[in-house]
Amino acid sequence: MSKAGCALHRRGHSHQRNIYAQGIRWHAPCVIRTLVMTRKNTQQNRMDRIARERFGFERLYPAQRRVIESVVGGRDTLAVMPTGSGKSAIYQIARLMLDGPTVVISPLLALQRDQVDSLEERGIEDAAALNSAAGATDRREALQALAENELDFLFTAPEQFHRDDVLRRLAEAKPTLFVVDEAHCISQWGDDFRPEYLRLGPVIKSLDHPRVLALTATASSRVREEIIERLGMHDPAVLVEGFDRPNIWLGVERYHDDTVKRRDLLAAVEAAEKPGIVYVSTHDHAESLAADLQGRGLQAMFYHGGMNAADRERVQETFMHGEDAVIVATAAFGMGVDKPDVRFVFHHDIPDSLDTYYQEIGRAGRDGNPSRALLFYRQEDLNLHRFFAGSGQVNAEQVKQVAQVVQSHRGSIGTQEIQEATDLSRAKATTAMTRLEEVGAVEMLPSGEIRSTSKEAASGGVITEALEREGHRRATDASRLEMMRGYAEVRDCRREYLLNYFGEEFDAPCGNCDNCQAGIVIEETADEMPFPLHSRVRHSTLGEGEVQRYEGDKMVVLFDDVGYKELLTTLVLETGALVRIELG
């Protein structure tokens, strides 16, 4: 639409009557564009006013604005944003711009309690937490308030949906917004997978699919895909804030002797600026390392999943308020922890994936000040993860057992009943149920129970297909561990390697990792990258995938079925084994 066209719209009515037929064509776009801009400006002004007056924010980050606009505009939205970027403010402000209650799924009781307290401090008292810690009176009052449309926010966990009264009251309340915090918990490729999150998709469907907002601080491309699929998100907007944390120095120390590695880690912790976190893979390592650090006069404590809830909460509170504290912890520690002044995150044991590693080192330097992430690496430590990787794997007979139990049961059946009928562990029973659901043989209900959807659920064809899915999962898990090994051994910019994994391009050198500071950086030219980063490709035997990174004469491709594979660039070019897929 030209300026002249808009000017015509502003002229006198007599002139408009003379050009009426032509004016319709000219005026309408101008009016529509003006109305759209006015509506957008009004929405932004309202957003800013709520942020300022109700929450005391001087300004919103651009990423927060984009996500809020997407949600208020009616779209399902997946937002991948670093911790500390104000994810909770997004759904809080969005709710006040919408009608109807907001349901927030949060995995930890402490996080739910903190959010309710935070809202009450801002004068928003129509919020409640519904969880296992709530007494009968609190539960009854929360559900009553929900039914009477007196709640703006209901914080809960997936486990609550096995109760019919919760699902019924939620359906009656007709929530406008369904928020899944820590959404990577729904992905079996995520670092904090929780089986109970798998019921959220059916819950959303049973609520007539309110708009969905999924929030996470870390999600590789594969994890994002599974979040969208598992939640049944409709044409979602996927908004990814930059993964780079330039204030965190990245480094790796390599060892052959475990005793020397342990000695050097203790010395590094003693010399480092505090407070800090040391991550380990076992309960024994957490306790023994904490004891050794205490013997050196440090304020050190341990944290792991084998402790009772009260002791874990006490240790976490001590660390959160300690200026010189050091906590030695397994992966059980971290979700919901937002201590801004953590100066270092050291890893005594290598994690199982870069997803886990990024999540854990991301707890350093949230105040923006210089911090250190150092991995103490011994190649033999990878074997522990390879051992644990087999704990939840299932074979054909076990999948068939589960399928037969579900098929023979009238109506739906829960995981506990399946375990008792098959004598399988919870991990194996859950794995078998998930694979059967993936091939359409069973259906998961909002309660978390499953029911058969096919008379052929226990047939050989279905079992074979389910096992193929399990094989793909195993291959991908193994490849993720190989990517973690690659990070530890890479002779190139570590930041570039890490960011490429999450689908973000980065021009090395970063200048703030050990390899860059030592001048160990490979600079690729366009000729050395025959397939552009993040382009889709097809391999003659490995199937379709996405190009992740180049390193010297090698390239890494994330294949849909077998995970990450390292290929010789010259070989795939000479043999023609890899071709680019032109999209759209």
Backbone hydrogen bonds, N-H to C=O, Kabsch-Sander energy under -0.5 kcal/mol:
donor,donor_aa,acceptor,acceptor_aa,energy
6,C,2,S,-1.7
7,A,3,K,-2.4
8,L,4,A,-2.4
9,H,5,G,-1.3
10,R,6,C,-0.8
10,R,7,A,-1.0
11,R,7,A,-0.5
11,R,8,L,-1.3
16,Q,12,G,-1.8
17,R,13,H,-2.5
18,N,14,S,-1.4
19,I,15,H,-1.2
20,Y,17,R,-1.1
23,G,19,I,-3.5
24,I,20,Y,-1.8
25,R,21,A,-0.7
25,R,22,Q,-0.5
26,W,22,Q,-1.5
27,H,23,G,-4.2
28,A,24,I,-1.5
30,C,26,W,-0.9
31,V,27,H,-2.7
32,I,28,A,-3.2
33,R,29,P,-2.8
34,T,30,C,-2.3
35,L,31,V,-2.9
36,V,32,I,-2.7
37,M,33,R,-2.6
38,T,34,T,-2.6
39,R,35,L,-2.8
40,K,36,V,-2.6
41,N,37,M,-2.8
42,T,38,T,-2.7
43,Q,39,R,-2.4
44,Q,40,K,-2.6
45,N,41,N,-2.8
46,R,42,T,-2.3
47,M,43,Q,-2.5
48,D,44,Q,-2.7
49,R,45,N,-2.3
50,I,46,R,-2.6
51,A,47,M,-2.5
52,R,48,D,-2.4
53,E,49,R,-3.3
54,R,50,I,-2.1
55,F,50,I,-1.0
55,F,51,A,-0.5
56,G,52,R,-0.7
57,F,51,A,-2.7
65,R,61,Y,-2.1
66,R,62,P,-2.3
67,V,63,A,-2.1
68,I,64,Q,-2.6
69,E,65,R,-2.8
70,S,66,R,-1.9
71,V,67,V,-2.5
72,V,68,I,-3.0
73,G,69,E,-1.8
74,G,71,V,-1.9
75,R,70,S,-2.2
76,D,234,H,-0.6
77,T,212,V,-2.9
78,L,237,A,-2.9
79,A,77,T,-0.5
79,A,214,A,-2.9
80,V,78,L,-0.5
80,V,239,L,-2.6
81,M,79,A,-0.7
81,M,216,T,-2.3
85,S,82,P,-1.5
90,I,86,G,-0.8
90,I,87,K,-0.8
91,Y,87,K,-1.0
92,Q,88,S,-1.8
93,I,89,A,-2.5
94,A,90,I,-2.4
95,R,91,Y,-2.2
96,L,92,Q,-1.3
97,M,93,I,-0.6
97,M,94,A,-1.2
98,L,95,R,-1.5
102,T,152,D,-2.6
103,V,177,L,-2.4
104,V,154,L,-2.9
105,I,103,V,-0.5
105,I,179,V,-3.3
106,S,104,V,-0.6
106,S,156,T,-2.7
112,Q,108,L,-1.9
113,R,109,L,-2.6
114,D,110,A,-2.5
115,Q,111,L,-2.1
116,V,112,Q,-2.1
117,D,113,R,-2.5
118,S,114,D,-2.5
119,L,115,Q,-2.2
120,E,116,V,-2.2
121,E,117,D,-2.1
122,R,118,S,-0.9
122,R,119,L,-0.6
123,G,120,E,-1.7
124,I,119,L,-2.8
125,E,123,G,-0.9
127,A,125,E,-1.8
128,A,153,F,-1.8
130,L,155,F,-3.2
131,N,129,A,-0.6
134,A,131,N,-1.5
139,R,135,G,-2.5
140,R,136,A,-2.4
141,E,137,T,-2.6
142,A,138,D,-2.4
143,L,139,R,-2.4
144,Q,140,R,-2.1
145,A,141,E,-2.6
146,L,142,A,-2.0
147,A,143,L,-2.3
148,E,144,Q,-2.0
149,N,146,L,-1.4
150,E,145,A,-3.2
151,L,145,A,-0.6
152,D,126,D,-2.9
153,F,126,D,-1.9
154,L,102,T,-2.3
155,F,128,A,-3.0
156,T,104,V,-2.5
157,A,130,L,-0.6
160,Q,157,A,-1.8
161,F,158,P,-1.8
162,H,159,E,-1.3
163,R,160,Q,-1.6
164,D,162,H,-0.5
167,L,163,R,-1.7
168,R,164,D,-2.7
169,R,165,D,-2.3
170,L,166,V,-2.3
171,A,167,L,-2.4
172,E,168,R,-2.0
173,A,169,R,-2.0
174,K,170,L,-1.2
176,T,101,P,-2.0
177,L,101,P,-1.3
178,F,211,R,-2.5
179,V,103,V,-3.5
179,V,177,L,-0.5
180,V,213,L,-2.8
181,D,105,I,-2.4
181,D,179,V,-0.7
183,A,180,V,-0.5
183,A,215,L,-3.1
185,C,182,E,-2.2
186,I,183,A,-2.0
187,S,184,H,-1.4
190,G,187,S,-1.4
193,F,190,G,-0.7
194,R,185,C,-3.0
197,Y,194,R,-2.2
198,L,195,P,-2.0
199,R,196,E,-1.1
200,L,197,Y,-1.8
203,V,199,R,-1.8
204,I,200,L,-2.8
205,K,201,G,-2.3
206,S,202,P,-2.3
207,L,203,V,-1.2
208,D,205,K,-1.5
209,H,204,I,-2.3
211,R,176,T,-1.2
213,L,178,F,-2.3
214,A,77,T,-2.8
215,L,180,V,-2.8
216,T,79,A,-1.8
224,R,220,S,-2.5
225,E,221,S,-2.1
226,E,222,R,-1.8
227,I,223,V,-2.4
228,I,224,R,-2.3
229,E,225,E,-2.2
230,R,226,E,-3.1
231,L,227,I,-2.1
232,G,228,I,-0.6
232,G,229,E,-0.8
233,M,228,I,-2.0
235,D,233,M,-0.6
237,A,76,D,-2.6
238,V,236,P,-0.5
239,L,78,L,-2.8
239,L,237,A,-0.7
240,V,238,V,-0.6
241,E,80,V,-3.0
241,E,239,L,-0.6
248,I,245,R,-2.2
249,W,247,N,-0.7
249,W,371,S,-3.0
250,L,512,N,-1.6
251,G,373,A,-2.0
253,E,375,L,-2.8
255,Y,377,Y,-2.6
258,D,256,H,-0.5
261,K,257,D,-1.9
262,R,258,D,-2.4
263,R,259,T,-2.3
264,D,260,V,-2.5
265,L,261,K,-2.2
266,L,262,R,-2.2
267,A,263,R,-1.9
268,A,264,D,-2.4
269,V,265,L,-2.5
270,E,266,L,-2.1
271,A,267,A,-1.9
272,A,268,A,-1.5
276,G,325,A,-1.7
277,I,344,F,-2.2
278,V,327,I,-2.7
279,Y,346,F,-3.0
280,V,329,A,-2.5
286,A,282,T,-1.8
287,E,283,H,-2.3
288,S,284,D,-2.7
289,L,285,H,-2.3
290,A,286,A,-1.7
291,A,287,E,-1.9
292,D,288,S,-2.1
293,L,289,L,-2.3
294,Q,290,A,-2.2
295,G,291,A,-2.0
296,R,292,D,-0.6
296,R,293,L,-0.8
297,G,294,Q,-2.0
298,L,293,L,-2.1
299,Q,324,D,-0.5
300,A,298,L,-1.7
301,M,326,V,-1.8
303,Y,328,V,-1.9
307,M,304,H,-1.6
312,R,308,N,-2.2
313,E,309,A,-2.4
314,R,310,A,-2.2
315,V,311,D,-2.5
316,Q,312,R,-2.5
317,E,313,E,-2.3
318,T,314,R,-2.2
319,F,315,V,-2.4
320,M,316,Q,-2.6
321,H,317,E,-1.5
322,G,319,F,-1.3
326,V,299,Q,-2.3
327,I,276,G,-1.9
328,V,301,M,-2.9
329,A,278,V,-2.8
329,A,327,I,-0.6
330,T,303,Y,-1.6
333,F,330,T,-2.0
337,V,334,G,-2.6
338,D,336,G,-0.6
342,V,339,K,-1.0
343,R,275,P,-2.7
344,F,275,P,-0.7
345,V,372,R,-2.5
346,F,277,I,-2.7
347,H,374,L,-2.3
348,H,279,Y,-2.4
348,H,346,F,-0.6
349,D,279,Y,-1.0
357,Y,353,S,-2.2
358,Y,354,L,-2.8
359,Q,355,D,-2.0
360,E,356,T,-2.2
361,I,357,Y,-2.9
362,G,358,Y,-1.6
363,R,360,E,-1.4
364,A,361,I,-1.8
365,G,342,V,-3.0
367,D,340,P,-1.6
368,G,365,G,-1.8
371,S,247,N,-2.2
372,R,343,R,-2.0
373,A,249,W,-2.9
374,L,345,V,-1.4
375,L,251,G,-2.1
376,F,347,H,-2.7
376,F,374,L,-0.5
377,Y,253,E,-3.1
377,Y,375,L,-0.9
379,Q,255,Y,-0.5
381,D,378,R,-2.4
382,L,379,Q,-1.7
383,N,380,E,-1.5
384,L,381,D,-0.9
385,H,381,D,-0.7
386,R,382,L,-1.8
387,F,383,N,-1.9
388,F,384,L,-2.4
389,A,385,H,-2.0
390,G,387,F,-1.3
391,S,388,F,-2.0
393,Q,390,G,-0.8
399,V,395,N,-2.2
400,K,396,A,-2.4
401,Q,397,E,-2.2
402,V,398,Q,-2.0
403,A,399,V,-2.4
404,Q,400,K,-2.6
405,V,401,Q,-2.2
406,V,402,V,-2.5
407,Q,403,A,-2.5
408,S,404,Q,-2.2
409,H,405,V,-0.9
409,H,406,V,-0.5
413,I,450,I,-2.3
418,I,414,G,-1.9
419,Q,415,T,-2.6
420,E,416,Q,-2.2
421,A,417,E,-2.1
422,T,418,I,-1.9
423,D,419,Q,-2.5
424,L,419,Q,-0.6
429,A,425,S,-2.6
430,T,426,R,-2.6
431,T,427,A,-2.2
432,A,428,K,-2.6
433,M,429,A,-2.4
434,T,430,T,-2.5
435,R,431,T,-2.4
436,L,432,A,-2.2
437,E,433,M,-2.1
438,E,434,T,-2.2
439,V,435,R,-1.2
440,G,437,E,-1.6
441,A,436,L,-2.5
442,V,436,L,-0.9
443,E,451,R,-2.8
445,L,449,E,-3.3
448,G,445,L,-2.2
450,I,413,I,-2.6
451,R,443,E,-1.9
453,T,441,A,-2.4
454,S,441,A,-0.8
457,A,454,S,-1.4
459,S,456,E,-2.2
463,I,459,S,-2.3
464,T,460,G,-2.4
465,E,461,G,-2.1
466,A,462,V,-2.6
467,L,463,I,-2.4
468,E,464,T,-1.9
469,R,465,E,-1.9
470,E,466,A,-1.9
471,G,467,L,-2.6
472,H,468,E,-2.3
473,R,469,R,-2.2
474,R,470,E,-2.5
475,A,471,G,-2.5
476,T,472,H,-2.3
477,D,473,R,-2.6
478,A,474,R,-2.5
479,S,475,A,-2.1
480,R,476,T,-2.2
481,L,477,D,-1.7
482,E,478,A,-1.7
483,M,479,S,-2.0
484,M,480,R,-1.7
485,R,481,L,-2.3
486,G,482,E,-2.6
487,Y,483,M,-1.9
488,A,484,M,-1.9
489,E,485,R,-1.8
490,V,486,G,-1.4
492,D,490,V,-0.5
497,Y,493,C,-1.8
498,L,494,R,-2.5
499,L,495,R,-2.8
500,N,496,E,-2.5
501,Y,497,Y,-1.4
502,F,498,L,-1.0
503,G,500,N,-1.8
504,E,499,L,-2.7
508,A,506,F,-0.9
514,D,250,L,-2.1
517,Q,513,C,-2.3
518,A,514,D,-1.2
519,G,516,C,-1.2
520,I,515,N,-3.1
521,V,519,G,-1.2
523,E,521,V,-0.6
524,E,522,I,-0.7
528,E,525,T,-0.9
529,M,526,A,-1.3
534,H,547,V,-2.8
535,S,532,P,-1.9
537,V,545,G,-2.5
538,R,579,V,-2.9
539,H,543,G,-3.1
540,S,577,A,-1.8
543,G,539,H,-1.3
545,G,537,V,-2.4
546,E,558,L,-2.0
547,V,535,S,-2.3
548,Q,556,V,-3.1
549,R,556,V,-1.3
551,E,554,K,-2.7
554,K,551,E,-1.8
555,M,567,L,-2.6
556,V,549,R,-2.8
557,V,565,K,-2.5
558,L,546,E,-3.0
559,F,557,V,-0.9
559,F,563,G,-3.2
560,D,544,E,-2.8
563,G,559,F,-1.5
565,K,557,V,-2.5
567,L,555,M,-3.3
567,L,565,K,-0.6
569,T,553,D,-2.0
569,T,567,L,-0.6
572,V,568,L,-2.1
573,L,569,T,-1.6
574,E,570,T,-2.4
575,T,571,L,-2.4
576,G,572,V,-1.0
577,A,572,V,-0.7
578,L,572,V,-0.9
579,V,538,R,-2.1
581,I,536,R,-2.9
582,E,580,R,-0.6
583,L,581,I,-0.5
